[in-house]
Amino acid sequence: MNKLSALLLSCFISIVLGQDYYKQKKAFLDSSNGFLVEYFDNYKIVNNLLNNERYKLVCCGLSVDNQTGFNGVFNTPVNNIAVDKALEALPFFELLNVTNQVQSSSPIDNVTSPCYANLTDSPKNTTNLITFTTQSTLPQHVGVSADHYSLSPLQRASWLIYIAYFFDMEYEANQLFHSLEKNYQCHQSNLKNSGAKNIAWTSMKLISVNNQTTAISNLTEFQNVLSSVDFVIDETPQDVFKDFSFAGWLAAANLSPSATFSFINNKNVYRTDGLVNVKGYSDYPIRSPARADLAISDIIHMVYNTYEPSYNMTWLRAFAQSARAVYVSNATYPSCTNPYERLLINPCSIAPFDPQNNNTITGPSDSKNSYVQHGLSTGGKVGIAIGVVAIVAIIIGARFYFYRKNNPSSDGRMFFRMRDM
């Protein structure tokens, strides 16, 4: 190398090391979303606050050797990706249009998106492989917590930006997120004076396969909780039941079809498996964290089917009304290459909705049930369900019991107040 070439190379390195590479690309959110970023001239530190993990992301091909104090140190943008358990990362990759950099996902049978038709269940090329998983246990792993129980719907969706940090695409992700947020808040605003509804989220867990346990625990309390419920949304995984029916669901909950509960009489029991892959796995647990706008639209339409009457639900199906699930296909899934086309599936326009034709809107009468929260409209706290009822751990001795999907409190009670959707 001659002196001139060496001088030019030295100048180039000095410029790279001295400039703020992220000057026009920065995206910040507050810590309530579960992550934080710190920017420096040619690297950034991304903190997963929910997992207590730190990642150093180094730009411009600079060395990542001899770095300590981090769960992982990577050159960005990353370009060889595997997913292990954290399937909720997949729709974020879609929104960033980097699906071609994802080579494997496990469990592969649960993947629902047609945008990943060529995935394998384990990576074949491990060169510079980064694995997105639920918790970082190895230096090449990145923890993703987008479905953490403590996060609101929009906070979950904001993890698009967390994922984007690893691709140096946080500016683009910020634009996408705020477009989604605007749509979400528009629906929320439209429903802010619509009245309150009590919605229970339930899930069942198999605890006995031979049906030999018969004692019922806290059944009276459970039925008291349900007495003021208007709608039930069940999230029981499809592999818990074979040929799961509404009659079977009632039997597992020790409820009669003739019970005088509003949600039974009005057949207002829904499930989140309205969109499934060919193996029967629901798209909802994977894609809903990234698409709070579609989730809120589904629930609003469940409660008020005259709001956007032409809207077709993405995930919810009328379980008690024998509605059938729909398979994922090109007709039921948005573009795999155009993020904004995905976000414009259900655009919202500000138009306050009055389900009672401009009459005075009143919510349900106050209940003494300590598991029901009153005082907010359907468009209130997070814009989805007000008077949300916690349905948890209801039948211990029967063949099934309902359980809280997320971390229970430590007081040992059988019932827990759950967060909004």
C-alpha positions as CSV (number, residue, x, y, z in Angstrom):
1,M,0.0,0.0,0.0
2,N,1.5,3.4,-1.0
3,K,1.5,6.4,1.3
4,L,-1.4,8.1,-0.4
5,S,-3.6,5.0,-0.1
6,A,-2.6,4.6,3.6
7,L,-3.4,8.3,4.2
8,L,-6.8,8.1,2.6
9,L,-7.7,5.0,4.6
10,S,-6.6,6.6,7.8
11,C,-8.7,9.7,7.0
12,F,-11.7,7.5,6.3
13,I,-11.4,5.6,9.5
14,S,-11.1,8.8,11.5
15,I,-14.2,10.2,9.8
16,V,-16.2,7.1,10.6
17,L,-15.0,7.0,14.2
18,G,-15.6,10.7,14.7
19,Q,-19.0,11.2,13.2
20,D,-22.5,10.6,14.6
21,Y,-23.7,7.8,12.4
22,Y,-27.2,7.9,13.9
23,K,-27.7,11.6,13.6
24,Q,-30.7,11.3,11.2
25,K,-31.9,7.9,12.4
26,K,-32.6,8.1,16.1
27,A,-35.9,6.9,17.6
28,F,-36.6,7.2,21.3
29,L,-39.5,5.8,23.4
30,D,-39.9,6.1,27.2
31,S,-39.1,3.2,29.5
32,S,-42.7,2.3,30.0
33,N,-42.6,0.3,26.7
34,G,-40.1,-2.1,28.3
35,F,-36.9,-1.1,26.4
36,L,-34.5,1.9,26.1
37,V,-31.8,2.9,23.7
38,E,-28.6,4.9,24.3
39,Y,-26.9,6.4,21.2
40,F,-23.2,7.0,20.7
41,D,-21.2,8.1,17.6
42,N,-20.9,4.6,16.0
43,Y,-22.7,2.3,18.3
44,K,-25.9,2.1,20.4
45,I,-26.9,0.2,23.5
46,V,-30.3,-1.4,23.5
47,N,-31.8,-2.4,26.9
48,N,-34.5,-5.0,27.3
49,L,-35.8,-3.7,30.6
50,L,-38.2,-6.6,31.1
51,N,-35.5,-9.2,30.8
52,N,-32.7,-7.1,32.3
53,E,-30.6,-7.5,29.1
54,R,-28.2,-5.2,27.3
55,Y,-27.0,-5.3,23.7
56,K,-24.3,-3.3,22.0
57,L,-25.0,-2.7,18.4
58,V,-22.0,-1.5,16.4
59,C,-22.2,0.2,13.0
60,C,-20.0,0.5,10.0
61,G,-18.2,-2.9,10.2
62,L,-16.2,-1.9,13.2
63,S,-14.8,-4.6,15.5
64,V,-17.1,-6.3,18.1
65,D,-14.3,-8.2,19.7
66,N,-13.3,-7.9,23.4
67,Q,-16.6,-6.3,24.5
68,T,-17.8,-7.1,28.0
69,G,-20.9,-6.2,30.1
70,F,-23.4,-7.1,27.5
71,N,-25.7,-10.0,26.7
72,G,-24.7,-9.7,23.1
73,V,-22.5,-7.5,20.8
74,F,-23.5,-7.4,17.1
75,N,-22.6,-5.6,13.9
76,T,-25.6,-3.9,12.4
77,P,-27.6,-4.3,10.4
78,V,-28.0,-8.0,11.3
79,N,-28.8,-10.1,8.2
80,N,-28.9,-13.8,9.3
81,I,-31.8,-14.5,11.7
82,A,-33.4,-17.4,13.5
83,V,-36.4,-17.3,15.8
84,D,-36.7,-19.6,18.8
85,K,-40.0,-19.5,20.7
86,A,-40.5,-15.7,20.3
87,L,-42.8,-16.1,17.3
88,E,-44.3,-12.7,18.0
89,A,-41.1,-11.3,16.5
90,L,-42.1,-12.6,13.0
91,P,-44.8,-10.0,12.2
92,F,-42.3,-7.2,13.2
93,F,-39.9,-8.5,10.6
94,E,-42.7,-8.4,8.1
95,L,-43.5,-4.8,8.9
96,L,-39.8,-4.0,8.4
97,N,-39.7,-6.0,5.2
98,V,-36.8,-8.1,6.2
99,T,-38.4,-11.5,6.1
100,N,-35.8,-12.7,3.5
101,Q,-33.2,-12.5,6.3
102,V,-35.1,-15.0,8.5
103,Q,-34.0,-18.5,7.8
104,S,-35.6,-20.6,10.6
105,S,-38.3,-20.5,13.3
106,S,-39.2,-22.9,16.0
107,P,-41.8,-24.3,16.6
108,I,-42.2,-24.3,12.8
109,D,-45.8,-25.7,12.9
110,N,-47.1,-22.6,14.8
111,V,-45.9,-20.2,12.1
112,T,-49.0,-18.8,10.4
113,S,-47.8,-16.1,8.0
114,P,-47.6,-17.0,4.3
115,C,-44.6,-14.6,4.1
116,Y,-42.4,-17.4,5.7
117,A,-43.2,-20.2,3.3
118,N,-39.6,-21.3,3.0
119,L,-38.7,-21.4,6.7
120,T,-37.0,-24.4,8.3
121,D,-37.3,-25.4,11.9
122,S,-33.5,-25.0,12.5
123,P,-30.9,-22.8,10.9
124,K,-28.7,-24.2,8.2
125,N,-26.3,-21.3,8.0
126,T,-24.9,-20.3,11.4
127,T,-22.5,-17.7,10.1
128,N,-23.1,-14.5,12.1
129,L,-26.5,-16.0,13.1
130,I,-28.6,-14.0,15.6
131,T,-31.4,-15.8,17.3
132,F,-34.4,-13.9,18.6
133,T,-35.9,-15.7,21.6
134,T,-37.9,-15.1,24.7
135,Q,-34.8,-14.7,27.0
136,S,-31.2,-14.3,26.1
137,T,-29.1,-17.3,27.3
138,L,-26.3,-17.3,24.8
139,P,-24.1,-14.5,23.3
140,Q,-25.8,-14.8,19.9
141,H,-29.4,-14.6,21.4
142,V,-31.6,-11.5,21.6
143,G,-34.5,-11.5,24.1
144,V,-37.9,-10.3,22.8
145,S,-40.6,-9.4,25.3
146,A,-43.3,-8.0,23.1
147,D,-46.0,-10.2,24.6
148,H,-45.2,-9.4,28.2
149,Y,-48.2,-9.4,30.4
150,S,-47.4,-5.9,31.8
151,L,-47.6,-4.1,28.5
152,S,-50.6,-2.4,27.0
153,P,-51.5,-3.1,23.4
154,L,-49.7,0.0,22.0
155,Q,-46.7,-0.8,24.2
156,R,-46.5,-4.2,22.7
157,A,-46.8,-2.8,19.2
158,S,-43.9,-0.4,20.0
159,W,-41.5,-3.4,20.1
160,L,-41.4,-2.9,16.3
161,I,-38.8,-0.2,17.2
162,Y,-36.9,-2.5,19.5
163,I,-36.6,-5.0,16.7
164,A,-35.7,-2.3,14.2
165,Y,-32.6,-1.2,16.3
166,F,-30.9,-4.4,15.2
167,F,-31.4,-3.5,11.5
168,D,-30.6,0.2,11.8
169,M,-34.2,0.8,10.7
170,E,-35.6,2.6,13.8
171,Y,-36.5,5.7,11.9
172,E,-38.6,3.7,9.5
173,A,-40.1,1.7,12.3
174,N,-41.0,4.9,14.2
175,Q,-42.9,6.1,11.2
176,L,-44.8,2.8,10.9
177,F,-45.5,2.6,14.6
178,H,-47.0,6.1,14.7
179,S,-49.2,5.3,11.7
180,L,-50.5,2.3,13.6
181,E,-50.8,4.3,16.8
182,K,-52.8,7.0,15.0
183,N,-55.2,4.3,13.7
184,Y,-55.6,2.7,17.1
185,Q,-56.2,6.0,18.8
186,C,-58.8,7.0,16.2
187,H,-60.9,3.9,16.9
188,Q,-60.4,4.6,20.6
189,S,-61.6,8.1,20.3
190,N,-64.6,7.1,18.2
191,L,-65.8,4.8,21.0
192,K,-65.0,7.0,24.0
193,N,-68.6,7.8,24.8
194,S,-70.1,4.5,23.7
195,G,-70.8,2.9,27.1
196,A,-69.2,0.3,29.2
197,K,-69.1,-3.5,28.7
198,N,-67.8,-6.2,30.9
199,I,-65.5,-8.6,29.0
200,A,-63.9,-11.7,30.5
201,W,-60.8,-13.2,29.0
202,T,-60.5,-16.9,29.7
203,S,-58.2,-19.8,29.0
204,M,-58.4,-23.5,29.9
205,K,-55.6,-25.8,30.9
206,L,-55.8,-29.6,30.9
207,I,-54.9,-31.0,34.3
208,S,-56.3,-34.5,34.1
209,V,-56.6,-36.8,31.1
210,N,-58.5,-39.6,32.8
211,N,-61.3,-37.5,34.3
212,Q,-60.9,-39.0,37.7
213,T,-60.7,-35.7,39.7
214,T,-64.2,-34.3,40.4
215,A,-63.9,-31.8,43.3
216,I,-64.8,-28.3,42.4
217,S,-63.1,-25.3,44.0
218,N,-64.5,-21.8,44.2
219,L,-67.2,-22.5,41.6
220,T,-69.7,-20.2,43.3
221,E,-67.2,-17.4,43.3
222,F,-66.4,-18.1,39.7
223,Q,-70.1,-18.0,38.7
224,N,-70.6,-14.8,40.7
225,V,-67.8,-13.2,38.6
226,L,-69.4,-14.3,35.4
227,S,-72.8,-13.0,36.5
228,S,-72.1,-9.5,35.3
229,V,-70.1,-10.4,32.1
230,D,-71.4,-9.3,28.8
231,F,-68.9,-11.0,26.6
232,V,-66.3,-13.8,27.0
233,I,-63.2,-14.1,24.9
234,D,-61.6,-17.5,25.2
235,E,-57.9,-18.1,24.4
236,T,-57.6,-21.8,25.1
237,P,-54.9,-23.3,22.9
238,Q,-56.3,-25.6,20.2
239,D,-54.2,-28.5,21.4
240,V,-56.0,-28.6,24.8
241,F,-59.2,-29.9,23.2
242,K,-59.9,-32.2,20.3
243,D,-62.9,-31.0,18.4
244,F,-63.5,-28.2,20.8
245,S,-67.2,-27.1,20.9
246,F,-69.1,-24.5,22.8
247,A,-71.0,-27.3,24.6
248,G,-67.7,-28.8,25.7
249,W,-66.5,-25.4,26.8
250,L,-69.6,-25.0,29.0
251,A,-69.3,-28.4,30.4
252,A,-65.6,-27.8,31.3
253,A,-66.7,-24.7,33.1
254,N,-69.6,-26.6,34.8
255,L,-72.1,-24.2,33.2
256,S,-75.5,-25.0,31.7
257,P,-76.6,-23.8,28.3
258,S,-79.8,-22.6,30.1
259,A,-77.9,-20.6,32.7
260,T,-79.2,-17.1,33.1
261,F,-75.9,-15.5,32.3
262,S,-76.1,-12.7,29.7
263,F,-73.1,-14.0,27.7
264,I,-74.7,-17.4,27.4
265,N,-78.2,-16.2,26.6
266,N,-76.9,-13.9,23.9
267,K,-74.3,-16.3,22.7
268,N,-71.5,-13.8,23.3
269,V,-68.6,-16.2,23.7
270,Y,-65.8,-15.7,21.2
271,R,-62.5,-17.3,20.6
272,T,-59.3,-15.8,19.2
273,D,-58.7,-18.6,16.7
274,G,-60.7,-17.1,13.8
275,L,-57.6,-17.2,11.6
276,V,-55.5,-20.3,11.6
277,N,-52.8,-22.1,9.6
278,V,-53.4,-25.5,7.9
279,K,-52.2,-27.2,11.1
280,G,-54.9,-25.4,13.2
281,Y,-52.6,-23.0,15.0
282,S,-54.0,-19.5,15.6
283,D,-52.5,-16.4,14.0
284,Y,-53.7,-14.3,17.0
285,P,-50.9,-15.0,19.6
286,I,-48.2,-14.4,17.0
287,R,-49.5,-11.3,15.2
288,S,-51.7,-9.4,17.7
289,P,-48.8,-7.9,19.7
290,A,-47.7,-6.2,16.5
291,R,-51.1,-5.2,15.4
292,A,-52.9,-3.5,18.2
293,D,-55.0,-1.6,15.6
294,L,-56.5,-4.8,14.3
295,A,-57.1,-6.2,17.8
296,I,-59.0,-3.1,18.9
297,S,-61.1,-3.2,15.7
298,D,-62.0,-6.9,16.3
299,I,-63.2,-6.2,19.9
300,I,-65.1,-3.1,19.1
301,H,-66.9,-4.9,16.3
302,M,-67.6,-7.8,18.6
303,V,-69.4,-5.4,21.0
304,Y,-70.9,-3.0,18.4
305,N,-71.4,-4.7,15.1
306,T,-72.9,-1.6,13.6
307,Y,-69.5,0.2,14.0
308,E,-67.9,-0.2,10.6
309,P,-70.5,-2.7,9.5
310,S,-68.5,-3.9,6.5
311,Y,-65.5,-4.8,8.7
312,N,-64.5,-8.5,8.8
313,M,-62.9,-9.6,12.0
314,T,-59.3,-10.7,11.7
315,W,-59.0,-13.1,14.7
316,L,-62.2,-13.2,16.8
317,R,-64.9,-15.8,15.8
318,A,-68.3,-16.2,17.3
319,F,-67.6,-19.5,19.1
320,A,-71.1,-19.7,20.8
321,Q,-72.7,-19.1,17.4
322,S,-70.7,-22.0,15.7
323,A,-68.7,-19.6,13.5
324,R,-65.9,-21.5,11.8
325,A,-62.2,-20.5,11.7
326,V,-60.7,-19.3,8.4
327,Y,-57.4,-20.5,7.0
328,V,-54.6,-18.1,6.3
329,S,-54.4,-17.5,2.6
330,N,-53.5,-14.7,0.2
331,A,-57.1,-13.5,0.5
332,T,-57.0,-13.4,4.3
333,Y,-53.5,-12.0,4.7
334,P,-52.1,-8.7,3.6
335,S,-49.1,-8.0,1.3
336,C,-45.8,-9.6,2.3
337,T,-43.8,-6.8,0.7
338,N,-45.6,-3.5,1.4
339,P,-45.7,-2.6,5.1
340,Y,-48.1,0.3,4.6
341,E,-50.5,-1.9,2.7
342,R,-50.7,-4.0,5.9
343,L,-51.4,-0.9,8.0
344,L,-54.2,0.3,5.7
345,I,-56.3,-2.9,6.1
346,N,-58.7,-1.0,8.3
347,P,-58.1,2.8,8.1
348,C,-60.0,4.8,10.6
349,S,-61.7,8.2,10.3
350,I,-62.7,10.3,13.2
351,A,-66.4,9.9,13.6
352,P,-67.8,9.5,17.2
353,F,-69.9,6.4,17.4
354,D,-73.2,6.4,19.3
355,P,-74.7,2.9,19.5
356,Q,-78.0,4.4,20.8
357,N,-78.6,6.9,18.1
358,N,-77.5,10.0,20.0
359,N,-79.6,9.0,23.1
360,T,-77.9,9.3,26.5
361,I,-75.4,6.5,26.8
362,T,-75.3,4.6,30.0
363,G,-73.1,1.7,30.9
364,P,-74.1,-1.4,33.0
365,S,-75.3,-0.8,36.5
366,D,-72.7,-0.8,39.2
367,S,-71.8,-4.2,40.5
368,K,-70.6,-5.3,43.9
369,N,-68.4,-7.8,42.2
370,S,-64.9,-6.8,43.1
371,Y,-63.5,-8.3,39.9
372,V,-65.3,-5.8,37.7
373,Q,-63.9,-2.4,37.0
374,H,-66.4,0.3,36.1
375,G,-66.3,3.9,35.3
376,L,-64.6,3.9,31.9
377,S,-66.1,3.7,28.4
378,T,-65.3,1.0,25.9
379,G,-62.9,3.6,24.3
380,G,-61.3,4.4,27.6
381,K,-58.1,3.1,29.2
382,V,-56.7,1.2,26.3
383,G,-59.7,1.6,24.0
384,I,-60.9,-2.0,24.0
385,A,-62.7,-3.4,27.0
386,I,-63.9,-1.6,30.1
387,G,-65.2,-3.4,33.1
388,V,-62.8,-6.1,32.2
389,V,-63.3,-9.2,34.4
390,A,-60.5,-11.5,35.4
391,I,-61.4,-15.1,34.8
392,V,-58.7,-17.2,36.4
393,A,-58.3,-20.7,37.9
394,I,-62.0,-21.5,38.2
395,I,-62.2,-25.2,38.2
396,I,-59.4,-27.0,40.0
397,G,-60.9,-30.4,40.5
398,A,-62.8,-31.0,37.2
399,R,-61.1,-32.1,34.1
400,F,-60.1,-28.5,33.2
401,Y,-59.5,-25.3,34.9
402,F,-59.4,-21.7,33.8
403,Y,-56.1,-20.0,34.5
404,R,-54.5,-16.7,34.2
405,K,-52.5,-16.6,31.0
406,N,-49.9,-14.2,32.4
407,N,-48.0,-14.0,35.7
408,P,-50.4,-14.4,38.6
409,S,-50.1,-12.3,41.8
410,S,-48.4,-13.9,44.7
411,D,-51.3,-13.7,47.2
412,G,-52.5,-17.2,46.3
413,R,-56.1,-16.2,45.4
414,M,-57.9,-18.2,42.9
415,F,-59.0,-15.1,40.9
416,F,-57.0,-12.2,39.7
417,R,-57.9,-8.9,38.1
418,M,-56.5,-8.9,34.6
419,R,-55.2,-6.0,32.6
420,D,-57.2,-4.7,29.6
421,M,-56.7,-6.4,26.3
